[in-house]
Amino acid sequence: PSCEFKTREQAMQEEVRLFRDILQERKQAVEQKLHALRQRATQSSLLDSSTHEDLERKKQIEEKENEHKTLERALRELISPKQVPFVWDIAFVEVMYSGDTLGFDIVIGNPPYVRQELISPPLLPRHEVTDENKREYKQKLAAIVYQDYPDFFQFHPGTGHIGHKINAQSDLYIYFYLHGLRLLNPKGAFCFITSNSWLDVAYGADLQEFLLKYCHIRMIIDNQGKRSFKTAAVNTVIALFSAPTAKPVDVTLHNIARFVLFTVDFEQILSADIFNAIEKTTARATTSTYRVYPIAQQTLLREGMEPLKEESDATYTPARSGKTGRAHLIKEAAAGYSSNKWGGKYLRAPDIYWTILEKGRGKLVRLGDIAEVRFGIKTGANEFFYLDEARAKQWHLEEEFLRPVIKSPRECRNILIDPTTLKSRLFLCHKTKEELKGKAALEYIKWGESQGYDRRPSCKGRAKWWDLGTQDSFDFVALRFRDKRNWNPVNTTPSLLAGDIMFVGTWHDRSSIGIYNAVANSTLSVLISEIYGRVNLGDGLLTTYGPEIQKFDFIMTSAFNEGARQNLLSKFKTLSNREVKSIFDEVKLPDRQDLDTVIFDVLDLTQDERDAVYKAVTDLVKVRQNKADSLNAPKSRASEERRKRLAAVDNTLGIWMGLPDVEEEEVDNTYA
């Protein structure tokens, strides 16, 4: 009886009135602005002026007129509570604006996972979705987080300037993370379960950096044995954070983040004692049910910073907590945060990995420091540029325009690529049509134009659509998709080229090619790829892309004395001439172990540590495969179904190759 509104209906009607008042006030403000603009436009016309200012004013008048029409339409339609828009600050006014702590105590959820190219206005029917309204909607999503955190994104509301733009490839759930954190009160707790991609991919850098500077990353939790959702073909993590601070403060950087990997199903560890023990852990620890890696947030921030150009070096020392203090971090911040492999290094990496980093101090480099890693050739029209032997003969194409090419790693069973086993040739022609008169190549080009290949986006932008430009050969292939066979095929044929479903690399030091190729095909390199690769796909494939391949830990040649170099080359020659087996078989073969022994000797690993490398590699592969099958039923069908799915992927790769300018994330998510 003491309330102002006696019924729920009265309160809801008052909400309608409130929104109408807001709209009416905005309408009046627009009308005043319009009046002023029109007056100035009239004065300008009397002076018979047609300056840039006049044109800009006309544009402003048109924008305000459209805004006025929109507000009038909204006022006409807003007649009942059903039309009231959802606004957090009004819908939850008692939470957001009353009491001592403003905001929610807990934000918990499982937001949708929608890759960037599929993000679109949620209320539009599918047939009305266009590239333009998708772009506008993504801009609105970005605007929300810019307004939520103007300091972090260097957003100036007055000018609209944005110094730090969010990665345009961000999955939809990234926006949910950032906006959801804003809804907490200062003592609130945040808990999401989402795809684990943001821990390891480039678009996760914004979220990682924000969390490190503004929040306490209490726990990031993964489960080694079982996927969370049968219907979602992705692997997930549970993330638990504190509420964000208004501005970055030192205490945030000194917080300890804990990465927790459970080795049993979650149902077996639902105990407060277990989580209390994890919260008290200050050093890496392994128990019968979980593994935890505690690490200072300032260390994570430093590890994710790109090294300053003038300070970059061919060698590096794995980050430790020796350097502290905000002054040091500010200096490094000039280089920018480029993301870190949180999932690979702190959740999945076995203890032996950290032992290798410790013993390898001064002997390790990043692969990107000693090699150029790049995409294979993107033709934009593979149906035209790739020819088998029969088709090349059918057109009587001249040999000068044909180069051997490896389209897929499936064509290579050994470490050494044998060009005689490859089925395709690449059409590579730099000449003009005038220069090609009388040649079969000209007729082939004309045929391609009759098929419309010259009108494809990636082709029509070239001066000569059939000219792929100068294409360099390569020293090794870095696989994009890895299952049980994991190796880096080696090329010794100067004329050989590679297709774009793989990455290729060229060693900078041409005198050490053999040593580098041997190291790239050691079990140590398999271990590193398992740690740095992405395991976000629920089907168990490991995927590795350019950014993480360049960060692979690699032994530099100066670590080997002359005797070790010759020994390594000899062992590699034996190994490279046979078929590559499943990693479960590889680690048992004498020639594989002989090559690894040279590597292990350089790192001064004990016998137990050497055994641990083999166990870690096989365990990591086994875990991602078993996790993929964990929700398939019945179990007897799981392996066969998985085999069929992987076979389908192999076939789909050929289709992907025909897509113009496919982005890395797009390939990844197409498979998902």
C-alpha positions in Angstrom: 0.0 0.0 0.0 2.9 2.4 0.6 4.3 1.8 -2.9 3.9 4.4 -5.6 2.6 1.8 -8.0 -0.1 -0.5 -6.7 0.1 -3.1 -9.4 2.7 -4.6 -11.7 0.8 -3.2 -14.7 1.1 0.3 -13.3 4.9 -0.1 -12.9 5.3 -1.4 -16.4 3.2 1.4 -17.8 5.4 3.9 -16.0 8.4 2.3 -17.7 6.7 2.9 -21.1 6.2 6.6 -20.0 9.8 6.8 -19.0 11.0 5.6 -22.4 8.6 7.9 -24.2 10.0 10.8 -22.2 13.5 9.9 -23.1 12.6 9.6 -26.8 10.6 12.9 -26.7 13.6 14.7 -25.1 15.9 13.3 -27.8 13.4 14.3 -30.5 13.3 17.9 -29.2 17.1 18.0 -29.1 17.2 16.8 -32.8 14.6 19.4 -33.8 16.7 22.2 -32.2 19.8 21.0 -34.0 17.9 20.8 -37.3 16.6 24.3 -36.8 20.1 25.7 -36.2 21.5 23.8 -39.2 18.7 25.0 -41.5 19.2 28.6 -40.4 22.9 28.5 -41.2 22.1 26.8 -44.5 19.7 29.6 -45.4 22.3 32.3 -44.6 24.8 30.5 -46.7 22.5 30.3 -49.7 21.9 34.0 -49.5 25.6 34.5 -49.9 25.5 32.2 -52.9 28.2 30.0 -51.3 28.9 26.4 -52.1 31.8 25.6 -49.9 32.9 22.3 -48.3 31.2 23.5 -45.1 27.9 23.8 -47.0 28.2 20.3 -48.3 29.0 19.0 -44.9 26.0 20.9 -43.4 23.7 19.3 -46.0 24.9 15.9 -45.0 24.3 16.7 -41.3 20.8 18.0 -42.0 20.0 14.7 -43.9 21.4 12.6 -41.0 19.3 14.6 -38.4 16.2 14.3 -40.6 16.6 10.6 -40.7 17.2 10.4 -36.9 14.0 12.6 -36.4 12.0 10.2 -38.5 13.3 7.2 -36.5 12.4 8.8 -33.2 8.9 9.7 -34.4 8.4 6.1 -35.5 9.7 4.8 -32.2 7.2 7.1 -30.3 4.3 5.9 -32.5 5.2 2.2 -31.8 6.0 2.5 -28.1 2.5 2.2 -26.7 2.7 -0.9 -24.5 5.3 -2.6 -22.2 5.8 -5.2 -25.0 7.7 -2.6 -27.1 10.0 -1.4 -24.3 13.6 -2.1 -25.3 15.9 -4.0 -22.9 18.4 -1.7 -21.2 20.4 -3.2 -18.3 20.5 0.0 -16.3 16.7 0.3 -16.4 15.6 -3.3 -16.4 17.8 -3.9 -13.3 17.8 -0.4 -11.9 17.7 -1.8 -8.3 20.9 -3.7 -9.1 22.8 -1.2 -11.1 21.9 2.0 -9.1 20.9 1.2 -5.5 22.9 0.1 -2.5 26.6 0.2 -1.6 27.7 -2.2 -4.3 26.4 -1.4 -7.8 26.2 -4.4 -10.2 25.6 -8.1 -10.0 27.3 -10.4 -7.5 27.7 -13.1 -10.1 27.7 -13.3 -13.9 27.6 -16.9 -15.1 26.9 -18.2 -18.6 27.6 -20.2 -21.7 27.4 -17.5 -24.5 27.0 -18.5 -28.1 30.0 -19.4 -30.2 29.7 -17.6 -33.6 32.7 -17.1 -35.7 33.3 -13.6 -37.0 32.1 -14.1 -40.6 28.7 -15.4 -39.4 28.0 -12.7 -36.9 24.8 -10.9 -38.1 21.8 -8.9 -36.6 20.0 -11.6 -34.6 16.5 -10.3 -35.3 16.9 -10.3 -39.1 15.6 -13.2 -41.1 18.4 -15.1 -42.8 17.4 -14.0 -46.3 17.7 -10.4 -45.3 21.3 -10.6 -43.9 23.8 -8.8 -46.1 27.5 -8.0 -45.8 26.6 -4.4 -45.1 24.2 -5.1 -42.2 26.6 -7.7 -40.8 29.4 -5.1 -40.9 27.1 -2.5 -39.2 26.1 -5.0 -36.5 29.7 -5.9 -35.7 30.5 -2.2 -35.5 27.7 -1.8 -32.9 29.2 -4.7 -30.9 32.6 -3.1 -30.9 31.0 0.3 -29.9 29.5 -1.3 -26.8 32.9 -2.5 -25.5 34.6 0.8 -26.4 32.0 2.6 -24.3 32.3 0.1 -21.5 36.1 0.5 -21.3 37.2 3.8 -22.9 40.6 3.7 -21.2 41.6 0.3 -22.4 40.5 0.9 -26.0 41.7 4.5 -25.9 38.2 5.6 -26.9 37.3 9.3 -27.0 33.5 9.8 -27.0 33.8 13.4 -28.2 35.7 12.7 -31.3 34.9 9.0 -31.7 38.6 8.2 -32.0 39.6 4.7 -31.1 43.3 4.1 -30.4 43.0 0.4 -29.8 40.5 -1.4 -32.0 39.2 -4.8 -31.1 40.3 -7.6 -33.4 37.7 -7.8 -36.2 38.0 -11.6 -36.3 36.8 -12.0 -32.7 34.2 -14.7 -32.1 30.9 -13.4 -30.8 31.6 -14.8 -27.3 34.5 -12.3 -26.9 32.0 -9.5 -26.8 30.0 -11.4 -24.2 33.1 -11.7 -22.0 33.9 -8.0 -22.1 30.3 -6.8 -21.7 29.5 -9.4 -19.1 32.4 -8.2 -16.9 30.9 -4.7 -16.9 27.7 -5.9 -15.2 29.6 -7.0 -12.0 29.8 -5.1 -8.8 33.4 -4.5 -7.5 33.3 -7.7 -5.4 31.5 -9.8 -8.0 32.5 -13.1 -9.6 32.5 -13.9 -13.2 32.3 -17.5 -14.6 31.9 -18.5 -18.3 32.2 -21.8 -20.2 33.2 -21.1 -23.8 35.3 -22.5 -26.6 39.0 -22.6 -25.7 40.1 -20.8 -28.9 40.7 -17.4 -27.2 43.5 -18.9 -25.1 45.6 -19.7 -28.2 44.5 -17.6 -31.3 45.2 -14.0 -32.3 41.8 -12.6 -31.7 42.1 -13.7 -28.0 44.8 -11.1 -27.5 42.4 -8.2 -26.6 40.6 -10.3 -24.0 43.9 -11.7 -22.5 45.5 -8.2 -22.2 42.3 -6.7 -20.7 42.1 -9.5 -18.1 45.8 -9.2 -17.1 45.6 -5.4 -16.6 42.1 -5.0 -15.1 41.0 -8.3 -13.5 42.2 -11.2 -11.3 42.3 -14.3 -13.4 41.4 -16.7 -10.6 41.2 -19.9 -12.6 41.0 -21.2 -16.1 39.9 -24.8 -16.0 40.1 -27.6 -18.6 39.3 -31.2 -18.5 41.6 -33.7 -20.1 39.3 -36.6 -20.3 35.9 -35.4 -21.5 34.3 -32.7 -23.7 31.6 -30.6 -22.1 29.0 -30.6 -24.8 28.0 -33.4 -27.1 26.3 -31.1 -29.6 29.1 -28.5 -29.8 32.0 -29.7 -32.0 34.5 -27.6 -30.0 36.6 -28.1 -26.8 35.7 -25.7 -24.0 37.3 -24.2 -20.8 35.7 -22.7 -17.7 37.0 -19.2 -16.9 36.7 -17.6 -13.4 37.6 -13.9 -13.0 37.1 -11.1 -10.5 35.3 -7.9 -11.4 37.4 -5.5 -13.4 38.9 -2.4 -11.8 38.2 1.0 -13.2 41.8 1.5 -14.3 44.8 -0.9 -14.4 46.6 -1.0 -11.1 49.7 -2.7 -9.8 47.9 -5.1 -7.6 46.2 -6.6 -10.6 49.5 -7.5 -12.2 50.8 -9.0 -9.0 47.8 -11.3 -8.8 48.4 -15.0 -9.4 46.5 -16.7 -12.3 45.9 -20.4 -12.0 45.6 -22.7 -14.9 44.0 -26.0 -13.9 43.8 -29.2 -15.9 41.6 -32.0 -14.4 42.5 -35.5 -15.5 39.2 -37.0 -14.4 35.6 -36.1 -15.1 34.3 -33.0 -13.3 31.8 -35.2 -11.4 34.7 -36.7 -9.5 36.2 -33.5 -8.2 33.2 -31.5 -7.0 34.7 -30.9 -3.6 35.4 -27.6 -1.9 38.6 -29.1 -0.4 40.0 -29.6 -3.9 39.4 -26.0 -5.0 40.7 -24.6 -1.7 43.9 -26.6 -2.2 44.2 -25.3 -5.8 43.7 -21.7 -4.6 46.6 -22.1 -2.1 49.0 -23.6 -4.7 51.9 -21.3 -5.4 54.1 -23.5 -7.6 53.4 -26.1 -10.4 51.8 -29.1 -8.9 50.4 -32.5 -10.1 48.1 -34.7 -8.2 46.1 -37.9 -9.1 43.1 -35.8 -10.3 44.5 -32.4 -11.5 47.5 -30.4 -12.6 47.8 -26.7 -11.6 50.1 -24.0 -13.0 50.1 -20.8 -10.9 51.8 -17.8 -12.6 51.9 -14.0 -11.9 49.8 -11.9 -14.3 52.7 -9.6 -14.9 54.7 -12.5 -16.1 51.9 -13.5 -18.5 51.7 -9.9 -19.7 55.5 -9.7 -20.3 55.4 -13.1 -22.2 52.7 -11.9 -24.5 54.5 -8.7 -25.5 56.2 -8.5 -28.9 59.9 -7.8 -28.4 61.0 -4.3 -29.4 62.6 -4.2 -32.8 65.9 -2.8 -31.6 66.0 -5.4 -28.8 65.1 -8.4 -30.8 67.7 -11.1 -31.1 68.1 -14.4 -32.8 68.1 -16.1 -29.4 65.8 -15.7 -26.5 65.4 -16.7 -22.9 62.0 -18.1 -21.8 60.3 -15.5 -19.6 60.7 -15.8 -15.8 59.6 -13.6 -13.0 63.0 -11.9 -12.7 61.9 -8.6 -14.2 59.3 -6.8 -12.2 57.9 -3.4 -11.9 55.5 -1.3 -13.9 58.3 0.8 -15.5 59.6 -2.3 -17.2 56.2 -3.3 -18.4 55.4 0.2 -19.7 58.7 0.0 -21.7 57.6 -3.4 -23.2 54.1 -2.2 -23.8 55.4 0.0 -26.6 55.9 -3.2 -28.6 52.2 -4.2 -28.1 50.6 -7.3 -26.7 50.3 -10.1 -29.3 48.7 -12.9 -27.3 50.2 -15.9 -25.6 49.7 -19.6 -25.8 47.8 -19.9 -22.5 46.1 -23.1 -23.5 49.1 -24.9 -24.9 51.7 -23.8 -22.4 49.8 -23.5 -19.1 47.0 -26.0 -19.4 48.3 -28.8 -21.7 52.1 -28.6 -21.5 53.6 -31.4 -19.4 56.3 -30.8 -16.8 59.0 -32.1 -19.2 58.3 -29.0 -21.5 59.4 -26.6 -18.7 62.4 -28.8 -18.0 63.4 -28.5 -21.6 63.0 -24.7 -21.5 65.2 -24.6 -18.4 67.9 -26.8 -19.7 67.7 -25.2 -23.1 68.5 -21.7 -21.9 70.8 -20.1 -24.5 70.3 -22.9 -26.9 66.7 -22.2 -28.1 65.4 -19.8 -30.7 61.9 -19.1 -32.0 61.4 -20.8 -35.4 60.3 -17.5 -36.8 63.7 -16.0 -36.0 65.6 -18.5 -38.2 63.1 -19.2 -41.0 60.5 -17.4 -43.1 57.1 -19.2 -42.6 54.4 -18.4 -45.2 51.3 -19.7 -46.9 51.7 -22.0 -49.9 50.5 -20.5 -53.2 47.0 -19.0 -53.3 45.8 -19.3 -56.9 42.2 -18.2 -56.5 41.2 -20.7 -59.2 42.8 -24.1 -58.4 40.7 -25.8 -61.1 42.6 -23.7 -63.7 46.1 -23.6 -62.2 46.5 -27.2 -61.1 46.7 -29.8 -63.8 47.3 -33.5 -63.7 49.5 -35.2 -66.4 46.6 -36.2 -68.6 45.2 -32.7 -68.7 48.5 -31.1 -69.4 49.0 -33.4 -72.4 45.4 -32.8 -73.6 46.2 -29.1 -73.9 49.8 -29.7 -75.2 51.1 -27.2 -72.7 54.7 -26.2 -73.0 57.0 -27.4 -70.2 58.3 -23.9 -69.5 54.9 -23.1 -68.0 54.6 -26.1 -65.8 56.1 -26.5 -62.3 55.9 -29.6 -60.0 53.6 -28.8 -57.0 52.6 -30.6 -53.8 48.9 -30.0 -53.2 48.5 -31.9 -50.0 50.7 -33.6 -47.4 48.7 -36.8 -48.2 50.9 -37.0 -51.3 54.0 -37.4 -49.2 54.4 -40.5 -47.0 58.1 -40.0 -46.2 60.0 -37.1 -44.7 61.6 -36.3 -48.0 59.2 -35.2 -50.7 59.6 -37.2 -53.9 58.5 -35.1 -56.9 58.0 -38.2 -59.1 55.1 -39.3 -56.9 53.2 -36.0 -57.1 50.2 -36.0 -59.4 49.8 -32.3 -60.2 51.6 -29.5 -62.1 51.2 -25.8 -61.5 50.5 -23.5 -64.5 53.0 -20.7 -64.0 53.2 -18.1 -66.8 54.4 -14.5 -66.6 54.2 -13.7 -70.3 51.6 -11.4 -72.0 49.1 -12.7 -74.5 51.1 -11.0 -77.2 54.2 -12.9 -76.2 52.2 -16.1 -76.1 51.0 -16.0 -79.7 51.2 -19.4 -81.3 51.6 -21.2 -78.0 49.2 -23.7 -76.4 49.4 -21.7 -73.2 47.5 -18.9 -74.8 44.6 -21.2 -75.8 44.5 -22.5 -72.3 44.3 -19.0 -70.9 41.4 -18.2 -73.3 39.6 -21.4 -72.2 40.0 -20.2 -68.6 38.4 -16.9 -69.5 35.5 -18.7 -71.1 35.0 -20.5 -67.7 35.0 -17.2 -65.8 38.2 -17.8 -63.8 39.4 -14.3 -64.8 36.4 -12.8 -63.0 37.1 -14.4 -59.6 38.0 -11.8 -56.9 41.6 -13.1 -56.4 42.3 -13.3 -60.2 40.8 -10.1 -61.5 42.9 -7.9 -59.3 46.1 -9.1 -61.1 47.5 -7.2 -64.1 47.5 -10.5 -65.9 45.0 -12.7 -64.2 46.8 -15.9 -65.1 50.2 -14.6 -63.7 50.8 -15.8 -60.1 54.0 -13.8 -60.0 57.4 -15.0 -58.9 57.0 -18.0 -56.7 59.9 -19.2 -54.6 60.5 -22.8 -53.6 60.7 -23.9 -50.0 62.8 -26.0 -47.6 60.1 -27.6 -45.5 56.3 -28.0 -45.1 54.7 -27.1 -41.8 51.4 -29.1 -41.6 48.2 -27.2 -40.9 46.3 -30.3 -39.8 47.9 -33.0 -37.7 46.4 -36.3 -36.5 48.5 -39.2 -35.4 51.2 -38.7 -38.0 53.1 -35.5 -37.2 56.2 -34.5 -39.2 57.5 -31.7 -41.4 58.1 -32.8 -45.0 61.4 -31.7 -46.4 62.0 -30.5 -50.0 65.3 -30.8 -51.8 64.0 -30.0 -55.3 64.6 -26.3 -56.2 61.7 -26.1 -58.7 59.0 -27.6 -56.4 56.1 -25.4 -55.2 53.4 -26.0 -52.6 49.7 -25.4 -52.4 47.8 -23.2 -49.9 46.4 -25.9 -47.6 49.8 -26.0 -45.9 52.5 -23.6 -44.6 56.0 -23.7 -46.0 59.3 -22.5 -44.6 62.7 -21.3 -45.9 65.7 -21.4 -43.6 67.6 -18.1 -43.4 71.0 -19.8 -42.8 71.6 -21.7 -46.1 74.6 -23.5 -44.6 72.5 -25.2 -41.9 69.6 -26.5 -43.9 70.3 -30.1 -43.1 70.6 -29.5 -39.4 67.4 -27.5 -39.3 65.5 -30.1 -41.2 66.7 -32.8 -38.9 65.6 -30.9 -35.8 62.3 -30.1 -37.4 61.6 -33.8 -37.7 62.7 -34.8 -34.2 60.3 -36.0 -31.5 61.0 -32.7 -29.6 59.5 -30.8 -32.5 56.4 -33.0 -32.4 56.1 -32.2 -28.7 56.4 -28.4 -29.3 53.7 -28.6 -32.1 51.3 -30.4 -29.7 51.8 -27.7 -27.1 51.6 -24.7 -29.5 48.9 -26.1 -31.8 45.2 -25.5 -31.4 42.9 -28.2 -30.0 39.7 -26.3 -30.2 38.1 -28.7 -32.6 36.0 -31.4 -31.0 37.0 -34.0 -33.5 40.5 -34.3 -32.1 42.6 -32.8 -34.9 45.6 -30.6 -34.0 45.8 -27.4 -36.1 48.8 -25.2 -36.4 48.9 -21.9 -38.3 51.6 -19.4 -39.2 51.5 -17.3 -36.0 52.1 -20.3 -33.7 54.4 -22.1 -36.0 56.7 -19.0 -35.9 56.8 -19.2 -32.1 57.8 -22.9 -32.0 60.8 -23.4 -29.7 63.7 -24.6 -31.8 67.3 -25.6 -31.1 69.8 -23.3 -32.9 72.7 -24.8 -34.8 75.4 -23.3 -32.6 74.2 -25.7 -29.9 75.7 -28.6 -31.8 79.5 -29.2 -32.0 80.9 -30.5 -35.2 80.7 -34.1 -34.1 77.1 -33.7 -33.1 76.3 -32.0 -36.4 77.7 -34.9 -38.5 76.0 -37.4 -36.3 72.6 -35.7 -36.6 72.9 -35.5 -40.4 73.8 -39.1 -40.6 70.8 -40.2 -38.4 68.5 -38.0 -40.3 69.5 -39.4 -43.7 68.5 -42.9 -42.4 65.2 -41.7 -41.0 64.1 -39.6 -43.9 64.0 -42.4 -46.5 61.2 -44.4 -44.9 57.5 -43.9 -44.5 56.4 -41.8 -41.5 54.4 -43.9 -39.0 51.9 -43.0 -36.3 53.6 -41.2 -33.4 52.7 -44.2 -31.2 54.8 -46.4 -33.5 57.5 -43.7 -34.3 58.7 -43.3 -30.8 59.5 -47.0 -30.6 61.6 -47.2 -33.8 65.4 -47.4 -33.4 66.2 -44.8 -36.2 63.8 -42.3 -34.6 65.4 -42.8 -31.2 68.9 -42.5 -32.7 68.1 -39.1 -34.1 66.4 -38.0 -30.9 69.4 -39.0 -28.8 71.6 -36.4 -30.5 68.9 -33.7 -29.7 68.6 -35.0 -26.1 72.4 -35.0 -25.6 72.5 -31.3 -26.6 69.8 -30.5 -24.0 71.6 -32.7 -21.4 68.4 -34.6 -20.6 68.6 -37.5 -18.2 67.2 -40.9 -19.2 64.1 -40.3 -17.2 63.6 -37.0 -18.9 64.1 -38.6 -22.3 61.5 -41.2 -21.5 59.2 -38.3 -20.3 59.4 -36.7 -23.7 58.1 -39.8 -25.4 55.4 -40.3 -22.8 54.3 -36.6 -23.1 54.0 -36.7 -26.9 52.0 -39.9 -27.0 49.8 -38.8 -24.0 49.0 -35.4 -25.7 47.9 -37.2 -28.9 46.0 -39.8 -27.0 44.2 -37.2 -24.9 42.9 -35.1 -27.9 41.8 -38.3 -29.7 40.1 -39.8 -26.6 38.5 -36.5 -25.8 37.0 -36.3 -29.3 35.4 -39.7 -28.8 34.4 -39.1 -25.1 30.8 -38.2 -26.0 30.3 -40.5 -28.9 28.0 -43.5 -28.2 28.2 -46.4 -28.5 31.9 -46.5 -28.1 32.2 -49.3 -30.6 31.1 -46.9 -33.4 33.2 -44.0 -32.2 36.5 -44.9 -34.0 34.7 -45.7 -37.3 32.7 -42.5 -37.2 35.8 -40.5 -36.5 37.6 -42.2 -39.3 34.7 -41.2 -41.7 34.7 -37.6 -40.5 38.5 -37.3 -41.0 38.2 -38.8 -44.5 35.5 -36.2 -45.2 37.8 -33.5 -44.1 40.5 -34.7 -46.5 38.1 -34.5 -49.3 36.9 -31.1 -48.2 40.4 -29.7 -48.3 40.3 -29.9 -52.0 37.2 -27.7 -52.0 38.8 -25.2 -49.7 41.7 -24.9 -52.1 39.4 -23.5 -54.7 38.1 -20.7 -52.4 39.7 -17.3 -53.0 41.7 -15.7 -50.1 40.6 -18.1 -47.4 41.6 -16.7 -44.0 43.2 -18.9 -41.4 40.4 -18.6 -38.9 37.9 -19.3 -41.7 39.5 -22.6 -42.6 39.7 -23.6 -38.9 36.0 -22.8 -38.4 34.9 -24.3 -41.6 36.1 -27.6 -40.3 34.4 -27.0 -36.9 
